[in-house]
Amino acid sequence: MSGNDYRGQRVTVMGLGLHGGGLATVRYLCARGAEVTVTDLRSQRELDNSLQRLAGLPLRLVLGGHNESDFRSADFVVKNPAVPRSSGFLAMARRIETDISLFLRRCPAQVIAVTGTKGKSTTAACIHHILTRLGRSSYLGGNITVSPLEFADDPSDGQFVVLELSSFQLGDLALVSDGLQILRPKVALITNLMADHMDYYASFEDYFDDKSVVFRGQTDDDFTLYNHDDANGRRYAALTPARPIPLARTAAAFASDDTAAWLDRGCGWFRPPDRSTAQPELLVPHAVRLIGAHNRTNLLFAASAVRCLGLHADRIAAAVADFGGVPHRMERVATLDGVDYYNDSAATIAEAALAAVQSFACPVHLIAGGSDKGLDVSLFGTIAARVASLYLLSGTATERITAHLHRSGAAWYGPFDTVDTAVAAARGNARPGDAVVLSPGCASFGMFRNEFHRGDVFRSAVRQLAHRAPRGAHIGGHTDAADH
């Protein structure tokens, strides 16, 4: 396409956002000649960091509110995923787009699309890692905080784009003209489906439906990988127009000639569609860098997706073995006086926090709690029973959690109004060989801008401890990251 795709068109970008999607959209449209208006309910002060990165671009800003005329007069409106679909301003728009739809309209590369309640970031990043290690040109974007519009001009035919897609991003495609057809992934993956975002959705079925958009544009030449151990995964298998391929914790669920993937004593095996009667292939070796049984499943999803593209199993397994993960998912931050500190801030539901706790053989001192998403908190009783000590951050969900723990007789510390005080309290109880883990099981809003900010604050608190007492301390990166 030319560099003037939108010359003279009036475009309203609704919601600049804090994760880069709005920024990439504005830069993309301005570079192609559009007359861009950015409108956001936040103030200039709240958006200052983002606005500084747009300095010098020819655009108009409407902050602290919205004007009807910016929606009625626009040729199209670009919706940020955080904007409620029920907004009356969206109803005024002639046409709605998203950064994902704008990208898909011009992307000639083969798309691999990953969604799920937990595990999608690690799975998507691992797919990208494998493809890169195998010498295949690959791009990674979407919900993983990189808008694909940042590299919209780069992918070409024969290359690959891996998109991590949230339920918001997928559901928004239904607002876009032909949006359900322009997402046509060669491989679609649904890692799992658990109750989440119930403060946004009217029902679980609405959430289920949004996730199904990931495969609606597929054909019978494509593949949908789903979690056979998840009843919702089996529902998706019956709905996809593509060829469904199940993944499970054991091979017992499948016939000996089924195309499937499974785990056996820590290794991941795959029987590919082009060799259904042959011996299964090893895709996930026993020795990998990520901890946790849930991550074995994430790695198997990623490896199976790449195998569906026709790449060799032995090379895939070698690439899987050295995948180091992504930030904020069981990210090892430091070792201090023999205690390992992990940042798992992306664990925003109780099931994810429990999976984190279960990943360790050593005693765990868990920092959890936060704001409410309307989810069941009863699982925190199980979590409290499995950890050496529990430290709760202040928040609306924490109020419900402490009420539940009080009834069950479980012990906890807090609530803490800062991460620093929670980390200091955990350090006081941790002994060499233990782990201190931030895995909140709750949303981050209130104390933090988002879960990534929460993880950054935890990193900073731990590293401050290490700098105060450098003897016996080791500052880690995110080489042991994980996701749920």
C-alpha positions in Angstrom: 0.0 0.0 0.0 1.0 3.6 -0.5 2.1 5.9 2.2 -1.1 8.0 1.8 -3.7 5.3 2.5 -5.9 7.7 4.5 -5.1 11.1 3.0 -7.9 13.6 3.7 -9.9 11.2 5.8 -11.1 12.4 9.2 -10.3 9.9 11.9 -11.1 10.0 15.6 -9.0 7.9 17.9 -11.1 7.1 20.9 -8.9 6.4 23.9 -5.2 7.0 23.7 -4.4 4.4 26.4 -1.3 3.7 28.4 0.0 0.6 26.8 1.1 1.9 23.4 -1.8 0.8 21.2 -3.2 4.3 20.9 0.2 5.8 20.2 0.9 3.3 17.4 -2.5 4.0 15.9 -2.0 7.8 15.9 1.5 7.6 14.4 0.3 5.1 11.8 -2.6 7.2 10.7 -0.7 10.5 10.7 2.0 9.0 8.6 -0.7 8.0 6.0 -2.2 11.5 5.7 -5.3 11.2 7.9 -6.7 14.2 9.8 -6.5 12.7 13.3 -8.4 13.8 16.4 -7.4 12.0 19.7 -10.1 12.1 22.4 -9.7 10.7 25.9 -11.6 11.0 29.2 -8.3 11.4 31.0 -6.6 14.7 31.5 -3.5 16.0 29.9 -1.6 15.4 33.1 -2.7 11.8 33.3 -1.6 11.2 29.7 1.5 13.3 29.8 3.9 10.4 29.1 2.0 9.3 26.1 1.5 12.8 24.7 5.2 13.5 24.9 5.7 10.6 22.5 3.3 12.3 20.0 5.0 15.6 20.0 5.3 17.2 16.6 2.6 15.1 14.9 -0.2 17.0 13.1 -3.2 16.0 15.3 -5.9 17.6 17.4 -6.4 16.7 21.0 -9.7 16.6 22.9 -9.0 15.6 26.5 -11.0 15.3 29.7 -14.2 14.4 27.7 -15.6 13.7 24.3 -17.5 15.9 21.7 -20.3 14.4 19.7 -19.2 16.2 16.6 -15.8 14.3 16.6 -17.7 11.0 16.2 -20.5 12.1 13.8 -18.2 13.9 11.4 -15.4 11.3 11.4 -15.0 9.0 8.4 -14.2 6.3 11.0 -13.5 6.0 14.7 -10.7 3.8 16.0 -11.8 2.2 19.3 -9.3 1.5 22.1 -10.0 -2.0 23.7 -10.6 -0.3 27.1 -13.5 1.8 25.8 -16.9 0.1 26.7 -18.7 -1.1 23.6 -21.9 0.3 25.1 -20.6 3.9 24.7 -23.1 6.2 23.1 -20.3 7.9 21.3 -19.5 4.7 19.4 -23.1 4.5 18.3 -22.7 7.9 16.5 -19.8 6.6 14.4 -20.2 5.9 10.7 -17.6 3.2 10.9 -15.5 1.6 13.6 -12.0 0.2 13.4 -9.4 -1.0 15.9 -5.6 -1.1 15.6 -6.0 -4.9 15.1 -8.4 -4.5 12.2 -6.3 -1.8 10.5 -3.3 -4.1 10.7 -5.2 -7.2 9.4 -6.5 -5.3 6.4 -2.9 -4.8 5.1 -1.1 -7.8 6.5 0.1 -10.3 3.8 1.9 -12.5 6.2 0.6 -15.8 7.7 -1.1 -15.1 11.1 -0.9 -17.3 14.2 -3.5 -16.0 16.8 -3.3 -16.8 20.5 -6.0 -16.2 23.1 -7.2 -17.7 26.4 -7.7 -16.5 29.9 -4.2 -17.3 31.1 -1.1 -18.5 29.2 -1.5 -16.5 26.1 1.4 -14.2 26.6 3.9 -16.9 27.3 2.5 -19.1 24.5 2.6 -16.3 21.9 6.1 -15.2 22.9 7.3 -18.8 22.7 5.9 -19.2 19.2 7.7 -16.1 18.1 10.9 -17.4 19.8 10.7 -20.8 18.1 10.1 -19.3 14.7 13.0 -16.9 15.1 15.3 -19.6 16.3 14.4 -21.7 13.3 15.3 -18.8 10.9 11.8 -17.9 10.0 11.0 -14.2 9.9 8.4 -13.5 12.6 6.7 -10.5 14.3 5.0 -10.5 17.7 2.2 -8.0 18.7 -1.3 -7.5 20.1 -2.2 -7.7 23.8 1.4 -8.3 24.7 1.7 -4.5 24.8 3.1 -4.1 21.2 0.5 -2.9 18.7 1.0 -4.6 15.4 0.7 -1.2 13.7 4.2 -0.6 15.0 5.5 -3.0 12.4 2.6 -2.8 9.9 4.9 -2.1 6.9 7.4 -4.9 7.6 5.8 -8.3 7.2 5.6 -9.8 3.7 4.1 -12.9 2.1 5.8 -16.0 3.4 6.6 -14.5 6.8 4.7 -14.9 10.1 2.9 -12.6 12.5 2.0 -13.9 16.0 -0.8 -12.0 17.6 -1.8 -12.3 21.3 -5.4 -11.3 21.4 -7.5 -10.5 24.5 -11.3 -11.0 24.7 -11.7 -7.2 24.3 -9.7 -7.1 21.1 -11.5 -10.1 19.7 -14.9 -8.9 20.6 -14.3 -5.5 19.2 -13.8 -7.0 15.8 -17.5 -7.7 15.8 -18.1 -3.9 15.7 -15.9 -3.6 12.6 -17.4 -4.0 9.2 -16.3 -7.5 8.0 -14.2 -7.7 11.2 -15.1 -11.4 11.7 -13.7 -12.3 8.3 -10.5 -10.3 8.3 -9.0 -12.4 11.1 -8.0 -15.6 9.3 -5.2 -17.2 11.2 -3.6 -20.3 9.9 -3.3 -21.5 13.5 -5.6 -20.3 16.2 -4.9 -21.3 19.9 -7.2 -21.1 22.9 -5.1 -22.0 25.9 -8.0 -22.2 28.4 -11.1 -20.3 29.6 -11.8 -19.4 33.2 -14.0 -16.7 34.7 -12.4 -13.3 34.2 -13.5 -9.8 33.5 -16.8 -10.4 35.1 -16.9 -6.7 36.0 -17.1 -6.0 32.2 -19.2 -8.9 30.8 -22.9 -9.4 31.6 -22.3 -13.1 31.6 -19.7 -15.8 31.2 -21.3 -16.8 27.8 -20.6 -13.3 26.5 -16.9 -13.8 27.5 -17.0 -17.2 25.8 -18.4 -15.8 22.6 -15.7 -13.0 22.4 -12.9 -15.6 22.6 -14.5 -17.6 19.8 -13.8 -14.8 17.3 -10.3 -16.1 17.2 -11.3 -19.0 14.9 -14.5 -17.7 13.1 -12.6 -16.6 10.0 -10.7 -19.8 9.6 -11.4 -22.5 7.0 -11.0 -26.3 7.0 -7.4 -25.8 5.8 -6.5 -24.2 9.1 -6.0 -25.5 12.6 -7.5 -24.6 16.0 -5.6 -25.9 19.0 -7.7 -26.2 22.2 -7.4 -27.4 25.8 -9.1 -30.8 25.9 -9.0 -30.8 29.7 -11.1 -27.7 29.7 -14.9 -28.3 29.1 -15.0 -24.9 27.4 -12.1 -26.0 25.1 -14.2 -29.0 24.0 -17.1 -26.6 23.3 -14.8 -24.5 21.0 -13.7 -27.7 19.2 -17.3 -28.3 18.2 -17.7 -24.7 16.9 -14.5 -24.1 14.9 -14.6 -24.3 11.1 -11.0 -25.3 11.1 -9.4 -28.7 12.0 -9.5 -28.9 15.8 -6.4 -30.4 17.6 -6.7 -31.2 21.3 -4.0 -30.8 23.9 -4.2 -32.6 27.3 -2.3 -33.5 30.4 -2.2 -37.1 29.4 -2.5 -39.3 26.3 -5.3 -41.3 27.9 -8.0 -39.1 26.4 -7.1 -40.0 22.8 -7.1 -42.9 20.5 -3.7 -44.1 19.4 -4.1 -42.6 15.9 -5.7 -39.2 16.9 -4.0 -36.0 15.9 -3.3 -34.6 19.4 -0.7 -33.3 21.8 -0.2 -34.3 25.4 2.2 -34.3 28.4 3.9 -37.4 29.8 6.2 -37.2 32.8 7.1 -33.6 32.0 7.7 -34.0 28.3 5.4 -32.8 25.6 4.4 -35.1 22.7 2.6 -34.4 19.4 1.1 -36.6 16.8 0.8 -34.3 13.7 -2.0 -34.3 11.2 0.2 -35.4 8.3 1.5 -38.5 10.3 -1.4 -39.6 12.4 -0.4 -43.3 12.4 3.3 -42.7 13.1 5.1 -42.6 16.4 4.5 -39.4 18.4 7.1 -36.6 18.2 8.9 -35.0 21.2 8.2 -31.2 21.1 8.8 -30.3 24.8 11.9 -31.9 26.4 12.1 -32.5 30.1 14.8 -29.9 30.6 13.3 -26.4 30.0 13.9 -23.0 31.7 10.3 -22.3 32.8 9.0 -23.5 36.1 5.5 -24.8 36.8 3.3 -27.6 35.3 1.1 -25.0 33.7 4.0 -23.7 31.7 4.6 -27.2 30.3 1.1 -26.8 28.8 1.9 -23.3 27.5 5.1 -24.6 25.8 3.3 -27.6 24.3 0.7 -25.2 22.8 3.4 -23.1 21.3 5.4 -26.0 19.9 2.3 -27.7 18.5 1.3 -24.5 16.7 4.7 -24.3 15.0 4.6 -28.0 14.1 1.3 -27.4 12.4 3.2 -25.0 10.1 5.3 -27.9 8.9 8.5 -27.2 10.7 10.7 -30.1 12.1 10.0 -31.5 15.5 13.6 -31.9 16.7 14.4 -28.2 15.9 11.2 -27.1 17.6 12.1 -29.0 20.8 15.6 -27.5 20.9 14.1 -24.0 20.6 11.5 -24.7 23.3 14.2 -25.8 25.7 15.9 -22.4 25.8 12.8 -20.1 25.9 13.2 -17.8 28.8 9.7 -16.4 29.1 8.2 -12.9 29.4 8.2 -10.2 32.1 5.6 -10.2 34.9 5.0 -14.0 34.6 7.0 -15.8 37.3 9.9 -13.5 36.4 12.8 -14.1 38.8 13.8 -10.7 40.0 16.6 -11.4 42.5 18.1 -13.8 45.0 18.7 -12.1 48.3 20.3 -14.0 51.3 19.4 -17.3 49.6 15.7 -16.3 49.0 14.4 -16.1 45.4 12.0 -13.2 44.5 9.5 -13.7 41.7 7.3 -11.2 39.9 4.1 -12.8 38.7 2.0 -9.6 38.6 0.1 -10.8 35.5 -1.7 -13.3 37.7 -4.9 -11.4 38.0 -7.3 -14.3 38.9 -7.1 -16.7 41.9 -6.5 -19.7 39.7 -3.3 -18.1 38.3 -2.0 -17.4 41.8 -2.6 -21.0 42.8 -0.8 -22.2 39.7 2.2 -20.0 40.8 2.2 -21.4 44.3 2.1 -25.0 43.0 5.1 -24.3 40.8 7.5 -24.4 43.7 8.8 -27.3 45.8 10.1 -24.9 48.4 8.1 -22.8 51.0 6.4 -19.8 49.3 5.8 -16.4 50.9 3.0 -15.0 48.7 2.1 -11.4 48.2 -1.4 -11.2 46.8 -4.7 -9.2 46.8 -5.8 -6.1 45.0 -8.9 -4.7 43.3 -12.1 -6.6 42.6 -13.2 -7.9 39.2 -16.4 -9.5 40.5 -14.7 -13.0 40.7 -15.0 -15.8 43.3 -12.4 -15.4 46.0 -13.0 -18.7 47.8 -9.9 -20.2 46.2 -7.8 -18.0 48.4 -8.6 -20.5 51.3 -6.7 -23.2 49.3 -3.9 -20.8 48.5 -3.5 -19.7 52.1 -3.2 -23.4 53.1 -0.5 -24.0 50.6 1.9 -21.1 51.4 4.3 -20.6 54.3 2.9 -17.1 54.7 0.4 -14.7 53.0 0.7 -11.0 52.6 -2.3 -9.0 51.2 -2.1 -5.7 49.4 -4.9 -3.2 50.1 -7.9 -3.2 47.7 -11.6 -4.0 47.2 -11.0 -7.6 46.5 -8.7 -7.9 49.5 -11.6 -6.9 51.7 -13.6 -9.9 50.4 -10.6 -12.2 50.7 -9.9 -11.3 54.3 -13.5 -11.9 55.2 -13.4 -15.3 53.6 -10.0 -16.2 55.3 -11.3 -15.0 58.7 -14.3 -17.4 58.4 -12.0 -20.3 57.4 -9.5 -19.6 60.2 -6.5 -19.0 57.8 -3.8 -16.6 58.8 -2.5 -13.6 56.8 -0.5 -10.4 57.2 -1.8 -6.9 56.2 -3.5 -5.4 54.3 -0.4 -3.4 53.2 -0.8 0.0 51.6 2.5 -0.3 49.7 4.4 -3.0 48.0 7.6 -2.0 49.9 6.1 -2.8 53.3 4.7 -6.1 52.0 8.1 -7.1 50.6 9.8 -6.1 53.8 7.4 -8.2 55.9 7.8 -11.2 53.6 11.6 -10.9 53.8 11.4 -10.9 57.5 9.8 -14.4 57.5 11.6 -16.0 54.5 14.6 -18.3 55.1 17.3 -19.4 52.7 15.8 -21.7 50.1 12.4 -20.1 50.2 10.7 -18.0 47.6 8.9 -14.7 47.9 6.3 -14.4 45.1 4.1 -11.6 44.0 1.2 -13.4 42.4 -1.8 -11.2 43.3 -4.8 -13.2 42.0 -6.6 -9.9 41.7 -6.7 -6.8 39.4 -4.3 -4.0 40.0 -6.3 -0.8 39.8 -6.4 1.5 42.8 -2.8 1.2 44.0 -1.4 0.9 40.4 -2.1 2.0 36.8 -2.1 -1.7 35.7 -0.6 -5.0 36.4 2.6 -4.1 34.6 3.1 -1.0 36.9 2.4 -3.3 39.9 5.2 -5.7 38.7 7.6 -2.8 38.1 6.9 -1.5 41.7 7.6 -5.0 43.1 10.9 -5.2 41.1 11.9 -1.8 42.4 11.1 -2.8 46.0 13.1 -6.0 45.8 16.1 -4.4 44.1 16.1 -1.6 46.8 16.4 -4.4 49.4 19.3 -5.9 47.4 21.1 -2.7 47.1 20.9 -2.0 50.8 22.3 -5.4 51.5 24.4 -6.5 48.5 26.2 -9.3 50.3 24.7 -12.6 49.2 22.4 -10.8 46.7 22.0 -11.5 43.0 19.9 -9.3 40.7 18.1 -11.4 38.1 16.4 -10.5 34.9 13.3 -12.1 33.4 15.1 -15.2 32.3 12.8 -17.5 34.3 9.5 -15.9 33.3 6.3 -17.7 33.1 2.6 -17.2 32.5 -0.7 -18.9 33.4 
